[in-house]
Amino acid sequence: MTTLLGISGALRAKSTNTMLVRHAAQVFGADTFIEADLRVPLYDGDLEENEGIPAAVQKLSDQIAQADAVIISTPEYNKNIPGVLKNAFDWVSRTEGAPWADKPVAIMSATAGRSGGERTQTHLVSVLAPFRPKLILGPEVLVGANYEQFDESGLLTNEVNLKALNDLMDRLKAAI
């Protein structure tokens, strides 16, 4: 029984990064797939001191800890990861234990630009590194011109990206 956690760095309902996470989950074929919710409060040390870890943050931390593997897909905002993703990771770092430690994690990105999020993936690796996950760094899934790359049902259509996605999910499964 494998549990896969999907994290999309975008909050929009029709986000291509959410579509990419869902397609990756289908390719992976886990027994259980859970989508994380990054709608957590902005990190605030006073809030943490006065009220403790918010329930939504603790839930996310527990989901990371309990998953056999994690997939993260992120857009590129101004050549970096979105604030919502960084904020969630900052909060999770404040929870008990080390939910990311040795966790197999695959990253991918879908962006409007032609590079497909190359810079955001580099930044994401540096943000995750202190948590000591087992990062699966390739093949890179860099979906550029994102709104042209998915069909009406939200599935990736570009053959190059599909091959990379299949290979990445195979490597992620092998890392468990």
N, C-alpha and C positions, 0 to 999 in steps of 0.2 A: 504494500500500500504506500504509494508515493503522494506527497502533498507538495504542490507547487504554488508559490506566492508570486503574483504579478504586481509590479509597481509601475504605474504610468506617471511620468513627471508632469503631465498636463491634466487640468481639471475639466476642460471642456467636454461636453457630452459627445461630440462627434470628433474627438481628438484622434488623429492618425496614430499617435503613440499608444493610445488605449487599444485601437484596432490591432496594432502590431503586437502588443502584449497578448491579446486574446488569440491571434493567429499563432503566435509562438506556443501558447499553451496547448492549442490543438495539435500542433506538430509534436510537442513534447509527449503528450498523451498520459499525463498524470492521472491517478485515481481521483484525486481531489485538487481542484484549482480554486484559489482564493484571490480576489482582487483587493488590494490594499486601498484604504481611503486616506488620502493625505490632507483631508480637511481638519487640520489640527490648529490650535491657536499659535500665534507667533511666539517663538521662544522668549520668555521673560523670566529672568532669575527671581524677581519678586513674586511672580505667580507661582513658580515652583516652590519657593520658600514658604509662602502663605497657604497654598492649597495642595501642594504635592504634584505628582505627575498626573496630567489630565488623563481621563479614562480612554480617550481616543488614542493617545500616545502609547499608553500601556498596551492597548489592544494591538496596535501596530507592532510594537516590540515583541509581544507574545506570538504574533503571526510569523514574524521573522524567525524567532527561536524555534517554533514548531515545524516550520517548513523544511522539507528535505532539500529544496533548492529554490532560488529566487531569480526571476527575470525582471530587469528594469529597462524601460524604454523611455527616453527623454527627448523633448524638443531642445532646440538651441536658442536661448534667449540672450541676445547681445554677446555671442561667442562663449556662452557659459551655460551651466545648468540653471533651470528655473529656481527661483527663490523658494517655492513651495516644496521642492524636493530637498533642498539644503536644509530648510527649516525642520522638516520631518526627521531628517537624519540627525540634526543637532539635538532635537528632543529625545530621540531614541538613545542617543549616547548618554543621556542622563538617567536611564532606567537601570535597574539591577541586572547584574550578569553581563554577559557579552553575547547578545543574540546573533551578531554577524560572524563571530569567530569560527573560522574553518567552514563556513557555509558556502556551498557552491553558488556562484552568482554569475549570470550572463547579462551583458549589457548590449543595448542596441539603441538606435535613434531614427526618428523620422522628422525631417525638416523641409521647409519650403525651398531652402537653398539647394544648390547643386551638390554641395559636399556631403549632404546627408547627416551632418552633425558630428563631423570628425573632431572638432574642437570640444564640443560638449562631452563627448566620450572620454577625451583626455582628462578633462576637468572632473568628470564623474569618478574615474579611476583614482585620482588624487584625493577626492573627498572620501571615498570608501576605504582607501589604504589603511588609515589608522585603526579601523575596526577589524582588520585581519581576516577578511573573507577569502575564500578560494575563488579568485576571479578567473573566469574563462575569457581570455582576451582575443579570441578569434575562432573562426573567421569573423571579421567585422561586418555587422549588418548596419549599413549606412543608407537609409532610404531618402534620397533627395527628390525634389519635386513631389513631395508626399501626396498631394491631392490628386496626382495622376497615377498613383501606384496601387490603389485599392479598388476593388470592385464594389458594387452596391451592397453586398453582404458584409463588407469590411475585411475581405481577404486580400492579401498581398498578391499582385499579379506579375510583377517584374521577375523574370526568370533568374537573373543574376542574384537578386536579393533573396528569392525563394531558395536557391541552392545554398547561399550563405546561412540563411535561417535554419534550414534543415541540418546542415553541418554543425552549426552552433548548438542546436538543441541536442544533437547526438553527443557532442562533447560534454554538455551539461549533464546529461543522463549518466554518462560514463564517470563523471566526477563524484557522483553520490556514493 
